[in-house]
Amino acid sequence: MAKEKTPVTAAVRMLRAEKVDFSDHPYSYEDKGGTAVSSRELGVDEHAVIKTLVMEDDCRKPLIVLMHGDLQVSTKELARVIGVKTVSPCSADTAQKQSGYLVGGTSPFGTRNRMPVYMEENIATLPKIYINGGKRGYLVGMAPAELVRVLKPRLVTVGIR
């Protein structure tokens, strides 16, 4: 079987520019399948698959939240932690406009517009994470320390089951 070529997305270009050691993990994308599908397809724990969520605060300022695939974001707690009235998911159109990526293929790397990044704190304790590489059906694997080095996220504890 021929090895699939690495997609050259804005995320991949940024990772290469930052000299991040990452692995390619293409999989068969299913619409609205989320991290359950990607973890199943790659044979990895859903907790290690990190979802990239584009949200906005009460002033409609966009932000990125990185969360374990098997957890949800407590938007109420996130708003409290970052000092705004509310945080809510933004529309798919707004997410695409701000990130430059289609929903389902959103990466925190190489976004069109710079946005603050908030990361669930214990993601940093995992040995390896899998996060979107900028295309539906394509994750990249890396050490969480690399993500922290490149994105410099603010660590938060806002995950809920």
N, C-alpha and C positions, 0 to 999 in steps of 0.2 A: 504494500500500500504506500503510495507517495505521501511524503510529509506535507502537511498543509502549510502554505506560505503564511508568514506572520502578516496580519493586516497592518498597513501603515496608517495609523490614525494619529490625531493630534496627541493623544495620550501616549502612544508608542514613541512618537518623536520626542516628547518631553522626557520620558523615561530613559531613552537612549542619550539625550543631551545631558541628563543628570547622572549618567553612568550607573543607573540602577540595575542590579542583577535580578532579572525576572524571567519567568518561564511562561510559555504560551499554552493556553488551555481552551482551544475551540470546542464547542459542543453544539448539539442540535437545539436551537432556540425554539421555545414554545411561547406564543403570545400569552401574556398574563400568567406565565408559569413561575416567574420569580426565582428566588434562591433555592426553592425546593427542587425545581427542575435542574438547575445548574449543578447543585450538589449531588443529585442522583446521577446525572450524566457523567460527572467527573469522578464520582466515587469518593467524595470527600464529605466531612462533617459539615452540615449546614451552618453551624456556629462559626466556622472558619471562612465562610463565604460572606464577604462584606458588601452590603448594599450601599449605594450612593444615592441619597435622597436630596432633591432640591426643594427647599422650603422657603418661606418668607415670613418676616416679622410683621408686626402691626403697621409699620411704615412702608410695607411692601418691598423691603430690602431683601434680596435673595441671599440664601446661605446654604451650605452643604452640610449634611449630617451623614456620618459614616457609622453604620450600625450592623451588628451581627445579623446574619440572614434569618435566624430563628427568633429574633426579638423585634419588638415594636418600639417606636420612639414615644416617650411621654412628652408630648408637645407642651403640656402645662409646666412640667418640671424643667424642660429646656428653656422655656420663656423666663422662668424664675431665675435659673442659673445665669443666663446671659443678660438679664436686666431689661427685658422688654415686656409689653403687656401680653402679647400672644405670638405664637408661632404656629403656622399651618402649612400643609403641603400646598405648593402652588400648582397651577394648571399645567397640563402637559405642554401647551404652547409656550408658556412662560419658562418652564424648565428647559425646553429646547432652545429658546431664544437666549437664555442666560448661559447655558452650558455649551451650546453648539452640538449637542448630541441628542439623538432620538431617545425617548423614554424607553427603557429596556436595554439601552446601550450607553447609559450615562457613566462616565468615568470622572473621578475627581481630578485627574491629571489632564493638563492641556485644555482647560475650559476656555470658552470664548471670552467670558468676562471673569475677572477675579472676584471671588466670593470668600467670605470667612468660612473656614472648615472646622466643624466640631466633630470629634471622634469619641465614641464610647471608650472609656478609659481602658477596660481590660482587653480590648483588641490588641493593645501593645504587648500583652503577655503571651499571645499565641506564638507557636514556633513558626508558622507560615500562614499567610492569608491569601485568599483568592478574591480579586476585585476586578470590576469591569475594565476592559482595555479600550473602551471607546466604540464598541460595535456590538450589536445584538449577537449573542452566541459566542462571545469571546471574552474570557477572563484571563488575567495575568496573575501568576503566583509570585509572592515575594515575602521577604522578612518584614514584619510590621515596622521595624526600625527604619527601613528604607522609606516607607510611606511617611513616617514622622519626620525624617530628615528633609524630605523634599517638600511636603505640604505644610509642615509646622502647624498641625491642627491644635486647637484648644481641646484638652481632654475633659470630658464630662461623664457623668453617670446618670443617664436618662433612659436606659433600656428597661423595658417591661415585657413580661411573657404574654 
